[in-house]
Amino acid sequence: MTTRPTTSAVLTKEIQHHLRDLIARLHQLNDAVGARVELRGPDLEILDLIARHGPVSPSEVASA
């Protein structure tokens, strides 16, 4: 006898799928923006970190 997945299990799987898709699309966007402004992905991530938290030390950047 097979058991049917619960509604919450189905929703969890669906959310995971959509989050993976979102992450892939965000990577594509970062690549496109980076190419446009001639920056690499890690450079954009550091700029985002600074934009969100203000000035940060190199060790804070490394730990993030």
C-alpha beads as a LAMMPS data file, in Angstrom:
LAMMPS data file: protein, C-alpha beads

64 atoms
63 bonds

1 atom types
1 bond types

-500.0 500.0 xlo xhi
-500.0 500.0 ylo yhi
-500.0 500.0 zlo zhi

Masses

1 110.0

Atoms # bond

1 1 1 0.000 0.000 0.000
2 1 1 1.384 3.421 -0.933
3 1 1 0.848 6.473 1.170
4 1 1 -0.022 9.859 -0.249
5 1 1 2.211 12.777 0.719
6 1 1 0.652 15.243 3.110
7 1 1 -0.359 18.685 1.917
8 1 1 2.502 20.265 3.872
9 1 1 5.024 17.877 2.292
10 1 1 3.754 18.749 -1.169
11 1 1 3.883 22.461 -0.415
12 1 1 7.382 22.133 1.020
13 1 1 8.609 20.440 -2.156
14 1 1 6.937 23.094 -4.286
15 1 1 8.510 25.913 -2.276
16 1 1 11.936 24.265 -2.515
17 1 1 11.542 23.989 -6.273
18 1 1 10.578 27.653 -6.618
19 1 1 13.421 28.789 -4.342
20 1 1 15.943 26.867 -6.457
21 1 1 14.504 28.485 -9.573
22 1 1 14.689 31.927 -7.951
23 1 1 18.317 31.397 -6.933
24 1 1 19.242 30.347 -10.474
25 1 1 17.514 33.421 -11.920
26 1 1 19.240 35.709 -9.408
27 1 1 22.604 34.266 -10.439
28 1 1 21.743 34.980 -14.063
29 1 1 20.755 38.544 -13.168
30 1 1 23.978 39.069 -11.209
31 1 1 25.991 37.769 -14.165
32 1 1 24.180 40.107 -16.556
33 1 1 24.609 43.126 -14.285
34 1 1 28.227 42.232 -13.644
35 1 1 28.957 41.997 -17.344
36 1 1 27.269 45.342 -17.919
37 1 1 29.318 47.174 -15.282
38 1 1 32.430 45.024 -15.744
39 1 1 32.394 43.448 -12.278
40 1 1 32.547 39.812 -11.258
41 1 1 29.907 38.091 -9.137
42 1 1 31.926 38.244 -5.896
43 1 1 32.500 41.982 -6.435
44 1 1 28.747 42.522 -6.690
45 1 1 28.174 40.483 -3.539
46 1 1 30.633 42.660 -1.619
47 1 1 28.981 45.829 -2.904
48 1 1 25.606 44.440 -1.814
49 1 1 27.014 43.663 1.628
50 1 1 28.292 47.236 1.947
51 1 1 24.986 48.647 0.698
52 1 1 23.051 46.678 3.319
53 1 1 25.363 47.102 6.304
54 1 1 27.453 50.183 5.601
55 1 1 31.224 50.164 5.865
56 1 1 32.581 46.727 6.788
57 1 1 36.065 45.502 7.564
58 1 1 37.868 43.002 5.327
59 1 1 37.399 40.323 7.988
60 1 1 33.650 40.995 8.022
61 1 1 33.584 40.642 4.240
62 1 1 35.499 37.369 4.472
63 1 1 33.171 35.946 7.112
64 1 1 30.075 36.951 5.164

Bonds

1 1 1 2
2 1 2 3
3 1 3 4
4 1 4 5
5 1 5 6
6 1 6 7
7 1 7 8
8 1 8 9
9 1 9 10
10 1 10 11
11 1 11 12
12 1 12 13
13 1 13 14
14 1 14 15
15 1 15 16
16 1 16 17
17 1 17 18
18 1 18 19
19 1 19 20
20 1 20 21
21 1 21 22
22 1 22 23
23 1 23 24
24 1 24 25
25 1 25 26
26 1 26 27
27 1 27 28
28 1 28 29
29 1 29 30
30 1 30 31
31 1 31 32
32 1 32 33
33 1 33 34
34 1 34 35
35 1 35 36
36 1 36 37
37 1 37 38
38 1 38 39
39 1 39 40
40 1 40 41
41 1 41 42
42 1 42 43
43 1 43 44
44 1 44 45
45 1 45 46
46 1 46 47
47 1 47 48
48 1 48 49
49 1 49 50
50 1 50 51
51 1 51 52
52 1 52 53
53 1 53 54
54 1 54 55
55 1 55 56
56 1 56 57
57 1 57 58
58 1 58 59
59 1 59 60
60 1 60 61
61 1 61 62
62 1 62 63
63 1 63 64
